[in-house]
Amino acid sequence: MHSAIQLLGLWALAFVTLSAAVALLGVFYSVIDNDLTLHSLGKEAAIAGAASLVEGASVWLVVCCVPAAGRALIFPALIVALIYKLSHLVDWSRYDVVLLLVFQIVICCVGGSLFAGNFKTAVVVLGIFAAMLTAIASIARSL
């Protein structure tokens, strides 16, 4: 497959997972009666597009050029966290950004497990994630 097509595919996949993570984070915050301030749909799409370009290009570099550098993918995650923190500087705390990245990781893990046919793994990941969200919700409601 051509390198440009791989890059565009990884960018699109990162965009979809990041957009889904923002949407699910908004739903979770509305369930716990907290306020997640988001910009307009166009601004959020632009932020997600820029952040997903960083993620997609980083994964593409690891897959195509330096397969042994998989551990270096923490740096694009930090860059994405920085992009979201700077774009929502006043509105979001650092916990919101970390929870956004956790949502995206869970979406990727569940999607990858389902794609690979590992349904038990997907259910276990979803169960652990649901337990974590339940704990966070109980703590947030008690405050």
C-alpha positions in Angstrom: 0.0 0.0 0.0 1.2 3.5 -0.8 2.7 5.5 2.2 0.4 8.4 1.6 -2.7 6.2 1.8 -1.4 4.7 5.0 -0.8 8.1 6.5 -4.3 9.3 5.5 -5.9 6.2 6.9 -4.1 6.5 10.2 -5.0 10.2 10.4 -8.6 9.4 9.7 -8.6 6.7 12.4 -7.0 9.0 14.9 -9.6 11.7 14.0 -12.5 9.4 14.5 -11.3 8.0 17.8 -10.4 11.5 19.1 -13.8 12.9 18.0 -15.6 10.0 19.6 -13.6 10.5 22.8 -14.6 14.2 23.0 -18.3 13.3 22.4 -18.3 10.5 25.0 -16.4 12.7 27.5 -19.2 15.3 27.0 -21.8 12.6 27.6 -20.0 11.4 30.7 -19.8 14.9 32.1 -23.5 15.5 31.5 -24.3 12.3 33.4 -22.3 13.4 36.4 -23.8 16.9 36.2 -20.5 18.5 35.5 -19.8 21.1 32.8 -17.4 20.3 30.0 -17.1 23.5 28.0 -16.5 22.9 24.3 -16.0 25.3 21.5 -18.2 25.3 18.4 -18.3 22.2 16.2 -16.0 23.7 13.6 -13.4 24.7 16.2 -13.5 21.4 17.9 -13.2 19.6 14.5 -10.1 21.8 13.7 -8.5 21.0 17.1 -9.2 17.3 16.6 -7.9 17.5 13.1 -4.6 19.0 14.2 -4.2 16.7 17.2 -5.1 13.6 15.1 -2.6 14.6 12.5 0.1 14.5 15.1 -1.1 11.1 16.3 -1.6 9.6 12.8 1.8 10.8 11.6 3.5 9.5 14.7 2.0 6.0 14.4 2.7 6.0 10.6 6.4 6.8 11.4 6.6 4.0 13.9 4.8 1.5 11.6 6.8 2.4 8.4 10.2 3.6 9.5 11.1 2.7 13.1 9.1 -0.3 14.3 11.3 -0.7 17.4 10.3 2.8 18.6 6.8 1.9 19.8 7.5 3.2 23.3 8.1 6.7 21.8 4.4 7.0 21.1 4.0 8.6 24.6 5.3 11.9 23.1 2.5 12.3 20.6 0.0 11.7 23.4 1.7 14.4 25.4 1.5 16.7 22.4 -2.2 16.0 21.9 -2.7 16.7 25.6 -0.9 20.0 25.3 -2.9 20.9 22.2 -6.2 20.3 24.0 -5.0 22.0 27.2 -3.9 25.1 25.3 -7.0 25.3 23.2 -9.2 24.9 26.3 -6.8 26.8 28.7 -9.4 28.5 30.9 -12.2 25.9 30.6 -10.5 22.5 31.2 -8.4 21.2 34.0 -5.6 18.7 33.6 -7.9 16.0 34.7 -10.2 16.6 31.7 -7.3 16.2 29.3 -6.2 13.0 31.0 -9.7 11.6 30.9 -10.0 12.5 27.2 -6.8 10.5 26.5 -8.1 7.6 28.6 -11.3 7.7 26.6 -9.4 7.6 23.3 -7.1 4.8 24.5 -10.1 2.7 25.5 -11.9 3.3 22.2 -8.8 2.2 20.4 -8.3 -0.9 22.5 -11.9 -1.9 22.2 -12.0 -1.2 18.5 -8.8 -3.1 17.9 -9.9 -6.0 20.0 -13.2 -6.3 18.1 -11.5 -5.9 14.8 -9.1 -8.8 15.7 -11.9 -10.9 16.9 -10.9 -10.9 20.6 -14.4 -10.3 22.0 -13.5 -11.3 25.6 -10.7 -8.8 25.7 -13.1 -6.0 24.5 -15.6 -6.9 27.2 -13.0 -7.0 29.9 -11.6 -3.6 28.9 -15.1 -2.2 28.8 -15.9 -3.7 32.2 -12.7 -2.2 33.8 -13.4 1.1 32.1 -17.0 1.1 33.4 -15.8 0.4 36.9 -13.3 3.3 36.7 -16.0 5.7 35.4 -18.4 4.5 38.2 -15.7 5.3 40.8 -15.0 8.7 39.2 -18.7 9.5 39.0 -19.3 8.6 42.7 -16.4 10.7 43.8 -17.5 13.6 41.6 -21.1 13.5 42.9 -20.0 13.4 46.5 -18.0 16.6 46.1 
